[in-house]
Amino acid sequence: MGTLVCFHAHPDDESISTGGTLARASAEGHRVVVVIATNGEYGEVPEDLVDGETLVDRRRAAVTWPAAHLPFQQMLLPPSVARRLPPMEAPADSGAPVQR
């Protein structure tokens, strides 16, 4: 058996996009590792946050259930403060959209 490593940008992406694949791989005996790249703190802030709850709290809670109920052997999360990368500039002649 092998190891399946899935990289996701935000908490809960593993459930939304690859949860079935991860569950199947684990059921077939593969080791499953999920890596979450950010805390999701730069996303949209939901209107239903309770007093004292931060967006990071909500995002971290979004991975608590999957980590406890889906068959991941390991889930790696970033430090509490994620670093933002500077915008990327595409070469002018590439035809690629430019992010500013």
C-alpha positions, 0 to 999 in steps of 0.5 A, a space after each residue: 500500500 502507498 501514501 496519499 498526500 493531499 494539499 489544500 489551500 483552506 480548511 474544509 477544502 479536503 471535505 468539499 473536494 477530495 473527501 470521498 477520494 481520501 475515504 476510499 484510499 484509506 478504506 483500501 489500506 493506504 496511509 492518508 495525509 492531509 496538508 492545509 496550507 492556510 488558516 483561511 483567515 483572509 476569506 469571507 467573514 461569516 455574519 454568524 460568528 459568535 462573540 469572541 470567535 475569529 475567522 481562524 477559530 471557525 476555519 479550524 473548527 471546520 477541520 475538527 469534524 473531518 479529522 475526527 470522523 474521516 480516516 486521515 492518518 495525519 492532518 497538518 495545519 499551519 502556524 496560527 499566523 499564515 504568511 501572505 505571498 506577494 502578488 505574482 506578475 505574469 510576463 507581459 508577453 505570456 498572455 496570462 492574466 496579471 494579478 495585482 
